[in-house]
Amino acid sequence: MPQSPPPDGERTPARPFPTPPDPPDWGPPQPHPWPYSPPPPPQPEPRRPRRHLWVVIAAVQFAVIAALVAWIAWPAVMRAIPGAVRAEVLTPAEAGDAVGVPLHAGTSRSEPPPPPRADPPECAVAVGPTTQAVYAPGWTRFHSATYQDSAESAVVTQVIGTYPDRARATEVFGTLSDGVSGCDAARRIGETTSSWSYGVYTTSPDVLIWIGFQDGAPWACFRQARLEGSSVLQVSVCRAGDGAPATARLAERFFGRAGA
């Protein structure tokens, strides 16, 4: 089938090989050399060394390994997450609702304090049930929170002490139970000295309920402790008058949350 002529009406004769366009100032076109050799393809530029990239990668790997070694080397107590522990403690508003008195935050601790001096010395647990006299080294997490009202007529405390396993927690709870049960009266010696009498109302392998009465003052601390899994939990309400019902409500809410 004949081809249509080009738009300008001229037919271009066939050529055996393509001829490059004429340079502007070279005159008439010259015959193309035979055989025709196309120009060599452009060569890629040599790649620059990437040594700096390997240095960065090596530095990152070293930092990751160092962090992992440090994490493993730290004791378990240092790896505890304080925020997770604090979330188990009732807030001042929640605790105030339980005891029936508006409360605001007071002292907060992430490790048990040293025990106060006791007279006689064997009553150290009774005068310091939330201290190192009970919560011996080896705990994996610890948190205590103390709230009080604006008139300081009520003081509320919550304590969590967790150990690696239930066997160790059972030993700690036994130390608390035996220490309180074995002390009828003692003097607490510190910045101020006070005399206390103690009475145990309930004792079992995982529950302890007792009261400490301050001698010569209308003040008492109503306390409960419970063994929950590998944790030893405590609550107390110190106030004038009968604080037993408020302590029971506080214990129910706090133990239910922290022991879940």
Residue frames relative to the residue before (quaternion, step in Angstrom):
aa qw qx qy qz dx dy dz
M 1.0000 0.0000 0.0000 0.0000 0.00 0.00 0.00
P 0.4263 -0.7204 0.4717 0.2772 3.65 -0.61 1.01
Q 0.4316 -0.6987 0.5145 0.2467 3.54 -1.11 0.80
S 0.5390 -0.6130 0.4723 0.3326 3.49 -1.21 0.62
P 0.4934 -0.6590 0.4681 0.3210 3.58 -0.93 0.79
P 0.5988 -0.5576 0.4147 0.3981 3.55 -1.16 0.46
P 0.6868 -0.5207 0.3061 0.4042 3.57 -1.18 0.49
D 0.6913 0.4821 -0.3087 0.4409 3.62 1.01 -0.62
G 0.5495 -0.6535 0.3656 0.3707 3.55 1.31 0.04
E 0.6446 0.4905 -0.3382 0.4791 3.62 1.18 -0.05
R 0.2973 -0.7361 0.5828 0.1738 3.53 -1.07 0.79
T 0.3468 -0.7460 0.5342 0.1946 3.59 -0.74 1.02
P 0.4062 -0.7138 0.4990 0.2766 3.62 -0.68 1.01
A 0.5614 -0.6136 0.4490 0.3266 3.51 -1.21 0.67
R 0.1303 -0.7729 0.6172 0.0686 3.57 -1.07 0.75
P 0.5106 -0.6728 0.4249 0.3257 3.55 -0.96 0.82
F 0.8021 0.0988 -0.0428 0.5874 3.62 1.05 -0.64
P 0.5572 -0.6051 0.4330 0.3686 3.58 -1.09 0.54
T 0.2317 -0.7600 0.5964 0.1143 3.50 -1.10 0.80
P 0.4363 -0.7053 0.4808 0.2846 3.57 -0.75 0.97
P 0.6109 -0.5615 0.3969 0.3923 3.58 -1.13 0.50
D 0.5639 -0.6190 0.4318 0.3352 3.55 -1.18 0.68
P 0.4474 -0.6522 0.5279 0.3096 3.55 -0.95 0.79
P 0.6325 -0.5985 0.3303 0.3643 3.58 -1.02 0.67
D 0.8237 0.2539 -0.1091 0.4952 3.66 0.93 -0.74
W 0.5223 0.6737 -0.3959 0.3415 3.60 1.20 0.30
G 0.5501 -0.6208 0.4135 0.3756 3.60 1.06 -0.04
P 0.7997 -0.2819 0.1870 0.4960 3.59 -1.21 -0.46
P 0.6045 -0.5738 0.4051 0.3759 3.58 -1.16 0.56
Q 0.3185 -0.7327 0.5762 0.1721 3.54 -1.15 0.77
P 0.5794 -0.5728 0.4251 0.3943 3.57 -1.13 0.57
H 0.4784 -0.6701 0.4979 0.2724 3.53 -1.08 0.81
P 0.5003 -0.6628 0.4515 0.3264 3.62 -0.84 0.81
W 0.2489 -0.7410 0.6098 0.1312 3.50 -1.26 0.61
P 0.5483 -0.2886 -0.7815 0.0734 1.52 -1.70 1.73
Y 0.5716 -0.6100 0.4347 0.3349 3.55 -1.23 0.50
S 0.0801 -0.7887 0.6090 0.0247 3.58 -0.84 0.98
P 0.3502 -0.7464 0.5204 0.2226 3.57 -0.49 1.08
P 0.5879 -0.5797 0.4146 0.3827 3.60 -1.10 0.52
P 0.5627 -0.6115 0.4181 0.3669 3.58 -1.02 0.70
P 0.5417 -0.6187 0.4489 0.3496 3.58 -1.06 0.69
P 0.5833 -0.5859 0.4168 0.3778 3.60 -1.10 0.56
Q 0.3714 -0.7317 0.5331 0.2060 3.56 -0.96 0.89
P 0.4779 -0.6665 0.4777 0.3149 3.58 -0.93 0.82
E 0.5408 -0.6135 0.4651 0.3389 3.51 -1.15 0.65
P 0.5503 -0.6156 0.4334 0.3611 3.59 -0.99 0.70
R 0.4767 -0.6821 0.4796 0.2783 3.55 -1.00 0.92
R 0.4463 -0.6891 0.5082 0.2601 3.48 -1.01 0.88
P 0.5722 -0.5942 0.4191 0.3792 3.58 -1.03 0.59
R 0.2770 -0.7741 0.5532 0.1343 3.59 -1.02 0.83
R 0.1690 0.8301 -0.5166 0.1245 3.52 1.09 0.70
H 0.6362 0.5483 -0.3415 0.4220 3.60 1.00 -0.79
L 0.6162 0.5456 -0.3530 0.4449 3.59 1.09 -0.63
W 0.6601 0.4963 -0.3151 0.4676 3.58 0.97 -0.83
V 0.6079 0.5463 -0.3604 0.4496 3.59 1.07 -0.63
V 0.6525 0.5074 -0.3133 0.4676 3.59 0.96 -0.86
I 0.6567 0.5101 -0.3188 0.4549 3.59 0.91 -0.92
A 0.6573 0.5095 -0.3159 0.4567 3.59 0.91 -0.87
A 0.6495 0.5200 -0.3235 0.4506 3.60 0.98 -0.80
V 0.6495 0.5095 -0.3183 0.4661 3.59 0.98 -0.83
Q 0.6508 0.5101 -0.3220 0.4611 3.59 0.92 -0.87
F 0.6469 0.5197 -0.3262 0.4528 3.58 0.95 -0.82
A 0.6558 0.5156 -0.3148 0.4528 3.59 0.96 -0.86
V 0.6511 0.5139 -0.3178 0.4593 3.60 0.97 -0.85
I 0.6674 0.4969 -0.3050 0.4633 3.59 0.92 -0.90
A 0.6479 0.5210 -0.3220 0.4529 3.58 0.97 -0.83
A 0.6511 0.5090 -0.3167 0.4654 3.59 0.98 -0.82
L 0.6533 0.5149 -0.3174 0.4554 3.58 0.99 -0.81
V 0.6462 0.5118 -0.3198 0.4671 3.58 0.97 -0.83
A 0.6548 0.5107 -0.3152 0.4594 3.59 0.95 -0.85
W 0.6379 0.5314 -0.3260 0.4521 3.59 1.00 -0.81
I 0.6811 0.4770 -0.2929 0.4720 3.57 0.92 -0.89
A 0.6834 0.5126 -0.2943 0.4285 3.57 0.99 -0.82
W 0.5919 0.5784 -0.3811 0.4122 3.61 1.08 -0.57
P 0.5070 -0.6193 0.4868 0.3500 3.61 -1.08 0.58
A 0.6711 -0.5293 0.3417 0.3908 3.51 -1.21 0.56
V 0.6164 0.5655 -0.3650 0.4087 3.57 1.02 -0.72
M 0.6626 0.5022 -0.3139 0.4585 3.60 1.08 -0.69
R 0.6768 0.4894 -0.3019 0.4596 3.57 1.17 -0.46
A 0.4459 0.6887 -0.4694 0.3265 3.60 1.21 -0.03
I 0.3568 -0.7251 0.5526 0.2038 3.53 -1.14 0.65
P 0.3552 -0.7759 0.4701 0.2255 3.60 -0.20 1.20
G 0.6327 0.5619 -0.3469 0.4044 3.57 0.93 -0.82
A 0.6429 0.5248 -0.3219 0.4556 3.56 1.04 -0.79
V 0.6560 0.5006 -0.3144 0.4694 3.60 1.05 -0.77
R 0.6679 0.5081 -0.3143 0.4438 3.57 0.88 -0.91
A 0.6054 0.5705 -0.3633 0.4196 3.59 1.08 -0.58
E 0.6546 0.5175 -0.3184 0.4499 3.61 1.16 -0.47
V 0.6116 0.5388 -0.3501 0.4615 3.59 1.23 -0.33
L 0.5021 -0.6365 0.4878 0.3238 3.57 -1.01 0.75
T 0.4769 -0.6537 0.5060 0.2988 3.56 -1.06 0.73
P 0.6712 -0.4700 0.3526 0.4520 3.63 -1.18 0.22
A 0.6530 0.5076 -0.3272 0.4570 3.60 0.96 -0.77
E 0.6711 0.4908 -0.3001 0.4677 3.60 0.96 -0.86
A 0.6670 0.4835 -0.3055 0.4775 3.57 0.93 -0.85
G 0.6383 0.5277 -0.3265 0.4555 3.59 1.01 -0.79
D 0.6323 0.5188 -0.3320 0.4699 3.57 1.06 -0.71
A 0.6541 0.5224 -0.3166 0.4461 3.58 1.04 -0.75
V 0.7733 0.3511 -0.1940 0.4910 3.58 0.90 -0.89
G 0.4945 -0.7006 0.4030 0.3197 3.60 1.26 -0.13
V 0.6677 0.4267 -0.3034 0.5291 3.59 1.21 0.48
P 0.4552 -0.6630 0.5024 0.3175 3.65 -0.86 0.80
L 0.0942 -0.8187 0.5665 0.0052 3.58 -0.80 1.03
H 0.1386 -0.7469 0.6379 0.1267 3.54 -1.30 0.38
A 0.6430 -0.5680 0.3602 0.3663 3.54 -1.21 0.62
G 0.1417 -0.7747 0.6124 0.0692 3.51 -1.18 0.73
T 0.8339 -0.1121 0.1234 0.5262 3.56 -0.66 -1.16
S 0.0480 -0.7712 0.6345 0.0177 3.56 -1.09 0.81
R 0.0659 -0.8101 0.5825 -0.0013 3.58 -0.89 0.94
S 0.2602 -0.7587 0.5782 0.1499 3.56 -1.15 0.71
E 0.7552 0.1629 -0.1711 0.6114 3.57 1.29 0.22
P 0.5646 -0.6206 0.4029 0.3656 3.60 -1.02 0.65
P 0.4400 -0.6967 0.4967 0.2727 3.60 -0.99 0.80
P 0.6273 -0.5032 0.4070 0.4332 3.61 -1.22 0.23
P 0.5236 -0.6433 0.4421 0.3414 3.60 -1.04 0.61
P 0.4912 -0.6327 0.4968 0.3339 3.60 -1.14 0.54
R 0.5834 -0.5445 0.4511 0.3996 3.55 -1.26 0.24
A 0.1157 -0.7917 0.5987 0.0368 3.52 -0.99 0.84
D 0.1021 -0.7596 0.6403 0.0506 3.53 -1.17 0.73
P 0.4422 -0.3013 -0.8039 0.2597 1.54 -0.86 2.39
P 0.6645 -0.5409 0.3337 0.3931 3.65 -1.16 0.51
E 0.6316 0.5525 -0.3455 0.4202 3.60 1.07 -0.63
C 0.6382 0.5044 -0.3362 0.4746 3.61 1.26 -0.04
A 0.2788 0.7947 -0.4994 0.2034 3.62 1.22 0.39
V 0.6400 0.5160 -0.3323 0.4622 3.61 1.03 -0.72
A 0.6664 0.5137 -0.3137 0.4400 3.61 0.89 -0.86
V 0.7359 0.4008 -0.2472 0.4865 3.62 0.91 -0.81
G 0.7912 0.1891 -0.1222 0.5686 3.61 1.23 -0.28
P 0.0268 0.8630 -0.5043 0.0145 3.62 0.64 1.04
T 0.7242 0.4025 -0.2571 0.4974 3.62 1.17 -0.35
T 0.5626 0.6177 -0.3652 0.4105 3.58 1.29 0.28
Q 0.7413 -0.3837 0.3054 0.4583 3.54 -1.33 -0.24
A 0.4847 0.6445 -0.4443 0.3901 3.59 1.23 -0.14
V 0.7409 0.3128 -0.1844 0.5650 3.59 1.21 -0.57
Y 0.7671 0.3331 -0.1768 0.5189 3.56 0.67 -1.13
A 0.1225 -0.8351 0.5359 0.0176 3.52 0.25 1.37
P 0.6727 -0.4808 0.3535 0.4374 3.60 -1.22 0.32
G 0.5975 0.5518 -0.4299 0.3921 3.54 -1.16 0.68
W 0.5005 0.6406 -0.4439 0.3768 3.59 1.22 -0.14
T 0.3820 -0.7241 0.5324 0.2153 3.55 -1.15 0.67
R 0.7799 -0.0204 -0.0225 0.6251 3.58 1.24 -0.31
F 0.0012 -0.7827 0.6216 -0.0312 3.53 -1.13 0.72
H 0.1497 0.7652 -0.6204 0.0844 3.52 -1.09 0.75
S 0.0026 0.7673 -0.6413 0.0013 3.52 -1.03 0.87
A 0.0901 -0.7845 0.6133 0.0153 3.54 -1.07 0.83
T 0.0993 -0.7895 0.6051 0.0238 3.56 -0.88 1.01
Y 0.0793 -0.7822 0.6178 0.0096 3.57 -0.89 1.05
Q 0.0271 -0.7871 0.6150 0.0387 3.56 -1.23 0.39
D 0.5021 -0.6311 0.4878 0.3340 3.52 -1.25 0.32
S 0.7034 -0.4918 0.3104 0.4087 3.55 -1.27 0.31
A 0.7077 0.4378 -0.2636 0.4879 3.59 1.09 -0.62
E 0.3713 -0.7469 0.4621 0.3011 3.59 1.37 -0.06
S 0.4007 0.7102 -0.4779 0.3266 3.54 1.08 0.78
A 0.7610 0.1786 -0.1374 0.6084 3.59 1.33 -0.01
V 0.0685 -0.7756 0.6274 0.0037 3.56 -0.99 0.94
V 0.1013 -0.8069 0.5819 -0.0067 3.56 -0.71 1.16
T 0.0451 -0.8051 0.5912 -0.0148 3.58 -0.89 0.98
Q 0.0687 -0.7577 0.6483 0.0296 3.54 -1.17 0.81
V 0.0607 -0.8096 0.5836 -0.0165 3.58 -0.93 0.92
I 0.0588 -0.7514 0.6566 0.0289 3.54 -1.13 0.85
G 0.0719 0.7635 -0.6399 0.0500 3.56 -0.91 0.96
T 0.0638 -0.8207 0.5676 -0.0152 3.57 -0.52 1.19
Y 0.1823 -0.7895 0.5832 0.0576 3.55 -1.03 0.92
P 0.7084 -0.4929 0.2786 0.4213 3.62 -1.16 0.37
D 0.8056 -0.0006 0.0192 0.5921 3.61 1.06 -0.64
R 0.6761 -0.5071 0.3489 0.4050 3.54 -1.30 0.26
A 0.5888 0.5836 -0.3825 0.4080 3.60 1.05 -0.64
R 0.6788 0.4657 -0.2955 0.4848 3.60 0.92 -0.88
A 0.6388 0.5180 -0.3299 0.4635 3.60 0.98 -0.76
T 0.6210 0.5422 -0.3382 0.4539 3.58 1.06 -0.72
E 0.6276 0.5248 -0.3360 0.4668 3.59 1.03 -0.74
V 0.6585 0.5042 -0.3101 0.4647 3.59 0.95 -0.87
F 0.6553 0.4945 -0.3199 0.4729 3.58 0.93 -0.85
G 0.6279 0.5301 -0.3359 0.4603 3.60 1.04 -0.69
T 0.6140 0.5379 -0.3411 0.4662 3.59 1.05 -0.73
L 0.6574 0.5013 -0.3050 0.4726 3.58 0.97 -0.87
S 0.6932 0.4895 -0.2882 0.4436 3.56 0.77 -1.02
D 0.6879 0.4730 -0.2893 0.4684 3.60 0.86 -0.92
G 0.6624 0.5225 -0.3167 0.4335 3.59 0.97 -0.82
V 0.6764 0.4675 -0.2965 0.4858 3.59 0.98 -0.80
S 0.6780 0.5023 -0.2983 0.4461 3.59 0.89 -0.91
G 0.7168 0.4625 -0.2567 0.4543 3.58 1.10 -0.63
C 0.6978 0.4164 -0.2703 0.5164 3.62 1.23 0.16
D 0.2076 -0.7943 0.5631 0.0941 3.56 -0.63 1.16
A 0.7952 -0.0511 0.0726 0.5998 3.59 1.06 -0.72
A 0.0802 0.7931 -0.5981 0.0825 3.56 -1.13 0.68
R 0.3631 -0.6760 0.5839 0.2651 3.51 -1.35 0.24
R 0.2601 -0.7355 0.6089 0.1433 3.52 -0.99 0.92
I 0.1162 -0.8233 0.5554 0.0092 3.55 -0.49 1.24
G 0.2490 0.7448 -0.5831 0.2081 3.55 -0.72 1.11
E 0.7988 -0.1342 0.1432 0.5687 3.58 -0.91 -0.90
T 0.7441 0.0811 -0.0786 0.6584 3.53 1.24 -0.63
T 0.3164 -0.7442 0.5605 0.1787 3.55 -1.10 0.64
S 0.0176 0.7926 -0.6072 0.0529 3.56 -0.89 0.98
S 0.3362 -0.7300 0.5667 0.1814 3.50 -1.22 0.61
W 0.0890 -0.8135 0.5746 -0.0139 3.53 -0.96 0.96
S 0.1816 -0.7302 0.6466 0.1258 3.50 -1.32 0.59
Y 0.2028 -0.8139 0.5405 0.0652 3.59 -0.94 0.88
G 0.0298 -0.7800 0.6250 0.0053 3.51 -1.16 0.74
V 0.2526 -0.7632 0.5816 0.1245 3.58 -0.84 1.06
Y 0.2112 -0.8023 0.5514 0.0872 3.57 -0.82 1.04
T 0.7966 0.0221 0.0032 0.6041 3.61 1.02 -0.73
T 0.0860 0.7745 -0.6238 0.0602 3.53 -0.97 0.90
S 0.1148 0.7577 -0.6299 0.1261 3.53 -0.98 0.97
P 0.7201 -0.4427 0.2856 0.4516 3.62 -1.20 0.09
D 0.8232 0.1814 -0.1066 0.5273 3.63 1.12 -0.42
V 0.7185 0.3471 -0.2456 0.5505 3.63 1.25 0.21
L 0.0368 0.7728 -0.6328 0.0325 3.55 -1.04 0.85
I 0.0036 -0.7822 0.6219 -0.0373 3.58 -0.84 1.05
W 0.1661 0.7936 -0.5673 0.1440 3.59 -0.71 1.04
I 0.2720 -0.7443 0.5913 0.1499 3.54 -1.33 0.31
G 0.1520 -0.7520 0.6327 0.1047 3.53 -1.15 0.73
F 0.1603 -0.7921 0.5858 0.0608 3.58 -0.71 1.13
Q 0.3304 -0.7314 0.5583 0.2104 3.56 -0.83 0.98
D 0.4141 -0.7310 0.4870 0.2386 3.56 -0.71 1.08
G 0.8344 0.1957 -0.1684 0.4869 3.56 -1.00 0.91
A 0.7315 0.3224 -0.2343 0.5532 3.62 1.19 0.33
P 0.4486 -0.6868 0.4923 0.2911 3.62 -1.04 0.67
W 0.4607 0.6707 -0.4247 0.3969 3.55 0.84 1.03
A 0.0616 0.7924 -0.6021 0.0763 3.56 -0.95 0.93
C 0.2639 -0.7348 0.6040 0.1603 3.55 -1.23 0.58
F 0.1732 -0.7785 0.6009 0.0539 3.55 -0.63 1.22
R 0.0340 -0.8450 0.5299 -0.0630 3.56 -0.52 1.22
Q 0.0333 -0.7526 0.6565 0.0374 3.50 -1.30 0.61
A 0.0586 -0.7709 0.6338 0.0251 3.56 -1.15 0.74
R 0.0450 -0.7979 0.6012 -0.0008 3.53 -1.13 0.68
L 0.3289 -0.6995 0.6019 0.2005 3.52 -1.20 0.75
E 0.0355 0.7973 -0.5969 0.0823 3.58 -0.54 1.22
G 0.8165 -0.1031 0.0362 0.5670 3.57 -0.32 1.23
S 0.7634 -0.2884 0.2445 0.5237 3.58 -0.62 -1.14
S 0.6037 0.5557 -0.3491 0.4526 3.59 1.23 0.42
V 0.2158 -0.7196 0.6433 0.1475 3.54 -1.23 0.65
L 0.1030 -0.8218 0.5603 -0.0135 3.56 -0.49 1.29
Q 0.0262 -0.7935 0.6079 0.0104 3.58 -1.13 0.67
V 0.0329 -0.7403 0.6686 0.0625 3.49 -1.34 0.50
S 0.0116 0.7812 -0.6239 -0.0204 3.53 -1.23 0.45
V 0.1164 -0.7386 0.6595 0.0769 3.51 -1.28 0.62
C 0.0754 -0.7937 0.6035 0.0089 3.55 -0.57 1.18
R 0.2572 0.7535 -0.5593 0.2308 3.55 -0.72 1.09
A 0.5318 -0.5578 0.5047 0.3890 3.52 -1.36 0.04
G 0.7404 0.3594 -0.2772 0.4958 3.57 -0.94 0.82
D 0.7070 -0.4548 0.3453 0.4173 3.52 -1.36 -0.23
G 0.0557 -0.8212 0.5680 -0.0046 3.56 -0.50 1.20
A 0.3867 0.7560 -0.4652 0.2499 3.59 1.25 0.09
P 0.6798 0.4763 -0.3310 0.4489 3.68 0.78 -0.84
A 0.6467 0.5124 -0.3243 0.4626 3.60 0.99 -0.82
T 0.6454 0.5161 -0.3226 0.4614 3.60 1.00 -0.79
A 0.6341 0.5308 -0.3321 0.4537 3.58 1.00 -0.75
R 0.6652 0.4859 -0.3080 0.4759 3.61 0.95 -0.82
L 0.6417 0.5181 -0.3199 0.4663 3.57 0.98 -0.84
A 0.6620 0.5104 -0.3072 0.4549 3.59 0.91 -0.91
E 0.6396 0.5364 -0.3354 0.4367 3.59 0.93 -0.84
R 0.7139 0.4464 -0.2662 0.4691 3.59 0.89 -0.89
F 0.6961 0.4736 -0.2877 0.4565 3.56 0.87 -0.90
F 0.6746 0.4787 -0.3062 0.4711 3.60 0.85 -0.88
G 0.6336 0.5403 -0.3364 0.4399 3.57 1.05 -0.71
R 0.6942 0.4488 -0.2742 0.4915 3.58 1.06 -0.72
A 0.7396 0.4358 -0.2505 0.4476 3.58 0.69 -1.06
G 0.7254 0.4339 -0.2511 0.4717 3.58 1.08 -0.63
A 0.4712 0.6886 -0.4434 0.3275 3.61 1.26 -0.03
